[in-house]
Each structure stands twice: as structure tokens, then as C-alpha cells.
Amino acid sequence: MDFIRRAWISIWAKKPKHFLLMLLIFIIFMFIFIGFAIQDATTKSLDSARKQLGADVSLVVNQKKLMEDAQNGKSIDSIPSLSEEDVQKIANLKQVKEYQMIVDGAAMKGDLTPVKSSSKNSSDSSTMFETTDSSEMPSFVVEGVRESKLETDFVNKDNKLIEGEPITAKDTEPSALIEKSFAEKNKLKVGDTFKLKNEKNKEVSFKVKGIYETSKTVDSQLAAFEIMHPSNKIIVNYKAAEAFGSGGITSATFSLKDPNMINSFISEAQKLTTADDDGYYKFDAKDDAYEQLIGPIQQVGSFSSVIVAITMIAGGLILGLIVLLSIRERKFEMGVLMSLGESKAKIICQFLVEMLIVAVLAFTISVFVAGPAGQAVSDYMVDNQIEKSKEEKQSNQSSSMSFSIGEETTQKTYEPIDKIDVELSSSVLQKVSLLGGLTILLATLIPSLFILRLKPKMLFAQKD
């Protein structure tokens, strides 16, 4: 193992030269560390964003497609309803934990008394919108559900069941959950029955299974319409709601076991239904909200990949060139060693040991410095991307303002993730050590093989 001793002697004898070499390797390791650490932090942030949005995927009407058809003069009255059979097939996929079916409908006033807003503005607005003919406007929203606990307002805790029991998939007879103010207005309690009248004047009897309380409010002008008042929403089992809607399922929501299963679920689910073939239905995994959250950090993650690639290529070439020049300066040393019977393999091993000793020192220092440096770099990059996205958003809003009429304005907006936590995990350490070691190995071996193909006599002759 004499070549190891010679490697230590060479390093000690040429300390300034090896210090500069260590500085170069340190910079290479630093950039690779920063690139991989930011990639790792970005991946974790993407997973966190998806978990924040939940693991729900909805099969809903494509409003954009409807607007396009309406602008083109096409009829949108004959949109097919979702097939319960298709929904059941999708619900049987291994990724699904539970699912919900929704039937949207409306009911006339009949013998019931709707809850009205008490504000003066709404009373004035109500008078303004009264119809002059004999037609009757619906007074109640009828929402059919498979499981009331999965209904959006209950999940968001805008509604709270205060009496009775929730609606479940086992309910076959017409059952309903009514709001507290509506129940008091019509003197209804759990176990009572009431009748709802559809647009065809057909009445359906419902049994009050539960009473809920809502915290939702609407604008006073909207509350002037009885059907828009939150207390006039009646939640029923989806089979009973079909008489008050288009006659079929309006949408379905599937709660998955893991947010990371969303892509595979959508891919498999699309093969089980023809509902989205014509573009009138789509699988919605809150992709717009997801893009709002991850937009800036996604750009940062892509840029960090470029950093790693450039560092590997440029750093490897520069390091290889330095090693080549260093070895050329040591032709006489190599000629003496080979004349004394030292094998070429051991001479190459000596060069490798020298590089590895320097590389280990550089790697150790970079481990302590890369974390804070990577965090500073990521903060700067994320802030820069957020500023760019804000400018683009403002530009898009000003240029597309004329096309915003009729679009949904109640969609929740999300602030983009403005910070990623950079840390050197074990996986990052493994990747950097592997790629860094491979770079140093190639940068040492290739020049060494090029020089050591010469004979000792030729090395002595070329020592100058």
C-alpha cells in the first residue's frame, strides 16, 4: 500500500496547489448539493400541496365546454346525465375509499313557507324581480346526496347537524335534512313529513330525518330570491331528488385513499365511463388550485435540475482538465516510479487516492455549508418566481377582462407556496456522494490513462 503513503506525501508537499483543487471540488459539491436539496424540498412541497387540497376527484359538468357551445349557438339542453352504473364501476376501483353522488334540483313553494331575508334592501329587490305572469319561480334548492356527511357544506363545516341522523346510502324512502330556520318557520321536527312540489306540479312526501344549522350567508340582493337563501336548501337522498332535477346524477365525487393516487385513478376511471367522451363532463382534481399553489416552486424545481446538469458537465470537464495538466507536470515522477518497477495501476491508484482525500475534505465542508446556502438560493428563486407570476397574472387579468362575464366568481383562490424548506436528507447525501464520486473518478482516470500509455523512456524525454 505504498501508493497511499506517496499520495499523502504529495498532498503535503504541494499544499497550495491541492488547496485550490479542494476549493474547486468544494464548489462542484456545493452546486450539486444545492440542486438536489432544492429538488428534494420541491418534491415534498408538491406532495404537501396535494395533501392540502385533499384526495377528492369529482366528475362534474365542464362549464367551459357549455359556455363555448352557448357562444357557438349550440343547444345545451340535452346534456346526458351521469350513469349510476358508471359511477359504481369507478367507485369499485382500488384507489377509492368512499364516494358521493349528487343530484341537483329545485322545488316550488307549494304549501311550505320559504325563509326570506329580513333586510330592507332584499325586500326592495324582491319586489323588483316579481314576475308579472302566472309562472312560478322555484323557491327551494333540492340537493340529492348519497351520504350527507360527504356533502360539501358539511365537509367544510358550513353546515352542522344538530338533530336527527344523517342521510346514508341505505336510505331508500324519501328522506330529508332541513335547515333550522326553515324547520321553525314551517313548524317541522324530526320524524314529521312534508311535501315538495316539482315543476310538473307532482308532489313527493319526505320524512324529516335530521335538522342542520348553516353558517352560510349570501349577498342581500341574492337573498331576495328565495331559492338563493341558504336556509331554503333541502338535502335529500339522491334517488328521491331525481324527480326535481334532470332525472339523473349531476356529479360524483370520489375520495381516494392517498392524494398520490390521483393520476392513476383518473387514468383508470376514464376507461370506465363514456360521460367525458363528448367533453361535457370532466374529472376535476382541483387542478387549477394545485397550479396556483405550486406554480412558483415548480419553476424553481426545474431550474435546480438545470443547475445539477450544468455543474456535472462543466465541473467534470474543468476538473478533468486540471488533473490532466497536473499529471503532465509529473511525467518525470511517473517515469522514475515505472523504472523502479511500480505498476501503472498503482500509479493511477496514487492519483485517485490524492483526489479522494481532497474530495472527502471538500465534501465534508460542503455538507455544513450547503444547507444554509441552498435555503438562501431557494428563497431568492421562489420570491423571484412569485413576483413574475403576479406580474403575469395582472397582465392576463387586464387582457382577458372582457371574457370574464359568465365565469364562476366564487371559486376559491389559493396563495402560492412562498417558501420551501431545504434540508440535506439522507437521499440527497447519497445522490451527491455517488455522482460527485463518479465525476472525480472519471476526471482522474481518463487523463491518467491517456498519459500512462507512454513508456518510461518517452516520459523522461518529455519531462520538459
N, C-alpha and C positions, 0 to 999 in steps of 0.2 A: 504493500500500500504506500510505496514511496512517493507516488504521484500526488497523494493528498498533502504530504509534508511539503513538497515542492510548490503546490498551489498556495499554501499559507505563506511560504517564504516570498513568493512572487507578489502576493497582495500586500504584504508588509513593506516590501522594498519599493513598491510603486503606489504608495498611499494616495497621493493627489489624483493620479490617473483613475484608480479604482473608486475614489470618492465621486468623481464626475460620472463614472459609469453607474454607480449606485443611484445618483441623482436622476439620471435618465430612466433607469428601470423603475425608480420610485414614481416618476411622473406617469410612466406607462401603466403601472399598477393602479395609481390614483384614478386615472380616467376610466379604466376598466371597472374598478370598484364603483365609481360614481354611476357609470352607465347601468351596471347590473343592479345596484341598490335602488336606483330610481325605477327601473323596470319592475323589480320585486314590489316596491311600495305602490306603484301604479296598479299592478295586478290586484293587490289587496284592497286598494281603494275602489276598483271596479266591482269586486265581489261585495264590498260593503255597500256600494250604491245600489246594487241589485237587491241585496237583502233589505235595504231601507225601503225600497219600493214594494217589497213583498214578492211572493211566488205565485201571484194570481195572473192567469191568462184568460182574457174574455173573447168570446166570439160574438161580435157586435156588428150592427149596420155600419157600413162605410159611408159616413156623411159626405166625404169629399166626392165620392162617386155619384151620390144623389144630387149634389149641387152641380156637378158637371152635366149630368143628364138634364137637369132642370134648365140650365143655361142653353143647352142644345135643343130644347123644346121636346125632349122625350118624356113620356108618361112614367111617373114613378109610383103609380097607384097599385101596381101588380107585383110588388116585391115579394118573393116567396118567403114563407115563414121557415124557421129552422125546424128540422125534423127531430122529434123526440128520440127516434131510433138512432139517428146520427149522434146526438148528444150523449146517449147512453153508451154508444161504442167508444166515443172519445173518453168518457168517464171511466171506462174499464182499462185504460192504459196504465201501465205500471207506475208512471210518474205522478198520477193523480191521487191526492189524499182525500179530497171531498169536492163536491161541485154544486153549483146553483143554477137553476133555470128561472128566467124572468119572462113574464107575460105582461106587457103594458096595455092599459085600457082606461076607459073613463065611464062614469055613470051619471045619469040625470038626477035632478033633485028629488023627484018623487015625493014621498011623504016625509022625507028626512029634512032636517034643518041644518044647512051648512054653517060653519063658523065664518064670521066676517070680521074684517079688520075694524077696530074701533076708532081709527084716526079719521079726522075730518077730510084730509086730502084724499083718502081712499074712497070715502063716500061720494065726494065730488067726481072722482074718476069713474066710479061705478055708474053714476048717472049718465056720464058722458058716453059710456060704452054699452048702454042698454040697447037691445035690439028692438026694431020697430015692427018686425013681422012676427008671425006666430011661432017661429023656430025657437027651440030651446037649446041653450048652451049647456054643456056638461058642467056639473058642479063638483064632482069628486074624481080624484085620481084613484084608479084601481090598479094596484100592483100585485101581480100574482108571483109567488115565490115557492120554491121547493123547500127551502129552510129559511125561516125568518132570521135566525141568528147570523146568517151569511149575507143578509140584505145590507146594502152599502151604508145606510144611515145607522144601522145597529153596529156594524163593524167600526164605523168612525165615531161611535158613541154620541151621535147627534140624537138618537132615539134610545130610550131606556124602557124596558118592560117593567111596569110597576104592579100589575095584577095579572093573574091567569098564567097561561102557558104559551110558549112559542109555537108557531106553525112548523110542522115537520113533514118529511116525505111520506109518513104513514097516514096523514090526513087525507081521507077520500071524500068525505062530505064537505060541502061549502063551509069553511071556517074563516074567521076574520080577526085581525088585530085593529083596534080603533084607537084614535088619539084621545087623551084625557079630556080636552076641551070639547071635542065632538061628542064624547060619551055623556058629559054633563049636560050639553045642550039638548041632546035627544033622550036624556034620562035612560041611558043604557048601562048595563053592568054585565060582568062575566056570566055567561050562560044564557043571556037573552038572545032573541033572534030579531033580525031586521031585514028589510027587503031593499035590494038595489035594482034600479031600472036601467036597462041599456038603451041605446039609440033607437032600437026597434020596439021600444015600449014593453019588452019582455022583462018580467021581474024574476029575480033569483033570491031565495031566502038564505041568509047567512047566520051562523051561530057565532056569538062573540066569544072567542077563545081567550083573548087577552086584551089588556089596555096598556098602551105605551104613552110615554110623555116625550115630547120633542123639544129640543132647544133651537131648532132651526127657525130662521126668520127670513123674510123676503122684503124687497123694496115696497114701500107703501103703495106705489102705483100698480105694481104687480099684484099685491094683496087685494086690490079692488076686484080682481077676478076671483071668484070663489074657488075655482079649481086650482089656483096657484097658492092658496093659503096652506101652510104645512099641516094644519090640523085636519084638513079635508082629504088627507091621503089615507086610503083604506087598504091594508095589506091582507091579501087572501091567499089561499093555496092555488097554485098555478092552474090546475085543471078547471077550477071554478071561474078563474079570470078570463078564460078563453071566450066566454060569451060577451065580454066587454071590450075585447080588442080585435085584432085582425083574424083571430081564430087559431093562432099558433104561437109558438115560442118566439119572443122578440130577441132575446140574447141569452147567453150561457156563460158562466164564469167557472173556471177550474182552478182550484187551489192545489198547488204542487207540493211535493214533499221537500223539495230543495230548489232555491232560485236558479241554481246552476243547471237545472234540468230543462229550463225554458226552451232553449233552441231545439233540443232533441224532441221535446214534447210537441212543439209546433210542427216540426218536420213530419212526425208520425201522424199527428191529428189531421193535417191537410189531406192525407191519403184516405181518411175515413169519412170525409164529408164532401159533398158537392156544393155546399152552401156558398163557398167563396169562389167558385169557378167563374161566375159572371162579374165578380168584383163588388157585389152588393154587400157582402159580409167580409170581415177580416178578423184575423187573430191579433188581438191587441195586448201586448205585454208591457204597456206603459213605456213604449219605446221613445216617444217624444220627451217624456220626463227623464228617462235614462240618459238621453243625449244632452239634455240640459245640465244634468249633474256631472257627466263625465267628459264633456266637450274639451275643456282646457287640459285636464290631466291626460287625456288620450293623446293629444298632440305632444305633450311632454314625454310620454312613454315612447312614442315613435321617434322622437328626436334622440332619446337616450340610446336607442338601438343603433342609430347612425353614429353616435359617439363611440360605442364599443367597436363597430366595424372599422371606422377610420383609425382608431387607436391601434387595433390589432394589425392592420395593414401597414400604416405609416410607422408605427413604433417598431414593428418587426423588421421592416426594411432598414430603418436608421440603426437599430441595434446590430443587425447583421453586417452593415457597412462598417460600423465601429469595430466590431470583432474582427472583421477581415483586415482592416488597417492595423489593428493591434497584433494580429498573428504575423502579418508581413514583416513587422518590425522585429519579430522574434525568430527569424529564419536561422540565425547563427545558433541560437539556443537549441532549436529543434535539430539542427544538423549535428551538434555535439551529442545530444541525447541519443539520436539514432545511430551515431558512430559507436557509442558505448554499448549498443545492443538493446536499447529501450524500444519497445514495440510502438508502432503508430497508434494502436488502440489506447495504450496507457497515456501517450502524449495528448490524445483527444480527451481522455478522461480528466487529465490535469486541467485542460482549458474549461471543461464542463464544471469541475469542482470549483474553480475560481469564480465562474459565473454564478453558480448556485449559492456560494457563500455570500456574494454581493447581493444576489436576488433575495435571499432569505432576510437579510438586514433591511433591504428596501421594502419587502412585503410586510415585515413586522411594523415598520414605521407607518406605512400606508394604512394599515388596519386601524391605527389610532387616529389618523388624520382624515381618512375618507368619510367617516360618518358625519362629522360637523360640516365638512366641505360639501358633501353630497346634499345635505339638508339646505345649505345656503344656495347651492346651484338650483335645486328643485324649487325653492321658494321664489327665486328670481324668475325662473322659467314659467311657473304657474301664474304668478302675478302678471307677467307679460302676456300670456295667453288669455287671461281673463280680460285684460284691457282690450286686446284685439277682438275678442268675442263680443264685448259690449259695443265697440265701435261698429262691428258688422251688424249686430242686432239693431242698433239705431238706424243704420243705413237701410237695412231691409224693411224696417217698420215704416220709414218715410217713403220708400219706393213702392211699397205694397199696400199703402193705406186705403187706396181706392178699391182694393179687392177684399177688404176685411168684412164687408157687410154680409150678414147672414152666418158668419162663422161663430162657433161656440166661444163665448167670452167668459164662461165660468170655469174653464179648465184651470186646474191648479198649476201654478208656476213654481219651479224649484230653483234655488240659488245653486250655481255650480260649486263643486268641491274646490275650495280655495287653498287647501293645504294637504300635502301627503307626508306621512311620517317615514323618513328614510332611516333605515337601520341595517346593519350588516348581519343578516341571518346566516345560519349555517349553510344554507343552499348557495348564498352569494359567495361565501368564503370558498366553498368547493369549486364553484364555477371559475372564480378568479384565479385560484391556485392552479386549476387544471389548464385553463387557457394561457395564463401567464407562464407556467412551466413549459407548455408546448411551444410558445413563442420563443422563449430563451433557448430551449433545446434546438430548435431549427436554426435560430440565429447563430448558434455556436457550431453546430455540426456541419452545416453547409459550407461555411468558409474554411473550416478545418479540413474537410475532405478535399476541398479544392487545392489547398496548399500542400497537404501531406501526400499528394500523388507524386510529388517530386522526390528525387533521390538525394541522399546526404551531400554528395559532391556538388549537385546543382544548387542546393541550399547555401553551401559555403560560397559558391561562385556568385550568387545573387544577394549576398548579405548586405551589400552596399546599395 
